[in-house]
Amino acid sequence: MAGPWLQSAVFCARLGEGDGAITALDIVSGVEVEAGERIRVLLVVALARGEHAGPITIRVTAYAPDGDPSATIEQTEDPAWAPADTGRFVIPIVIVAAQDGVYWFEIRLGEAVATRVPLAVQWRPARLLF
C-alpha cells in the first residue's frame, strides 16, 4: 500500500476549528454571481498517509467551462499528520466569473490525478435600476 490517498475534497465558504480539527462549513457545489464578479471559496483536501512519509506536493488546476486551463496552484508541505495518519490542505481559491457554467478543479498528488471537483457558476440576471 503506497500513498498518500485522497479522503475528500470539498469547496466551502469558511472553516470551523477546535481540538486540532477543522470543519468545512457551508459546503458549496455552485454559486450565483454577477458576470465578472470574484468568487472566493476554500478548497479543503484531506489525505490519508498510507505508507507515505515526508512532504507532499499538491497541484490544483482550474479549468474554465470552455475547457481551457485558467490557473494552477501548487503547494508542497509536510502536513502535520494527525493520530489517524491523516493530513489536510486548505487552499484559498479566488476566480473571476468570466464565464458561466461548470469550472473543474483537477487535484494532483505528485504527478497523479487524484480527483476533479466541480464548481458550478451561474450568472445572476442583470438588474436595471431606474
Long-range contacts (C-beta under 8 A, 24 or more apart in sequence): 1-50, 1-51, 2-50, 2-51, 2-52, 3-47, 3-48, 3-49, 3-50, 3-51, 3-52, 4-47, 4-48, 4-49, 4-50, 4-52, 4-56, 4-87, 4-109, 5-47, 5-48, 5-50, 6-45, 6-46, 6-47, 6-48, 6-107, 6-109, 6-114, 6-115, 7-46, 7-47, 7-48, 7-86, 8-44, 8-45, 8-46, 9-43, 9-44, 9-45, 9-46, 9-107, 9-114, 9-115, 9-117, 10-43, 10-44, 10-117, 11-41, 11-42, 11-43, 11-44, 11-93, 11-117, 11-119, 12-41, 12-42, 12-44, 13-41, 13-42, 14-42, 15-42, 15-44, 15-90, 20-82, 21-82, 22-88, 22-90, 28-119, 29-118, 29-119, 29-120, 30-119, 30-120, 30-121, 30-122, 31-119, 31-120, 31-121, 31-122, 32-122, 32-123, 32-124, 33-97, 33-121, 33-122, 33-123, 33-124, 34-97, 34-123, 34-124, 34-126, 35-97, 35-100, 35-123, 35-126, 36-96, 36-97, 36-98, 37-96, 37-97, 38-94, 38-95, 38-96, 38-97, 39-93, 39-94, 39-95, 39-96, 39-97, 39-119, 39-121, 40-92, 40-93, 40-94, 41-93, 41-119, 42-90, 42-91, 42-92, 42-93, 43-89, 43-90, 43-91, 43-92, 43-93, 43-105, 43-117, 44-88, 44-89, 44-90, 44-91, 45-88, 45-89, 45-90, 45-91, 45-107, 46-86, 46-87, 46-88, 47-79, 47-86, 47-87, 47-88, 47-89, 47-109, 48-85, 48-86, 49-81, 49-85, 49-86, 49-87, 50-85, 54-78, 56-87, 56-109, 56-110, 57-109, 57-110, 58-89, 58-91, 58-107, 58-108, 58-109, 59-107, 59-108, 60-91, 60-93, 60-105, 60-106, 60-107, 60-108, 61-105, 61-106, 61-108, 62-93, 62-95, 62-103, 62-104, 62-105, 63-103, 63-104, 63-105, 63-106, 64-98, 64-99, 64-101, 64-103, 65-99, 65-100, 65-101, 65-102, 65-103, 65-121, 66-99, 66-101, 70-95, 70-103, 71-95, 97-121, 97-123
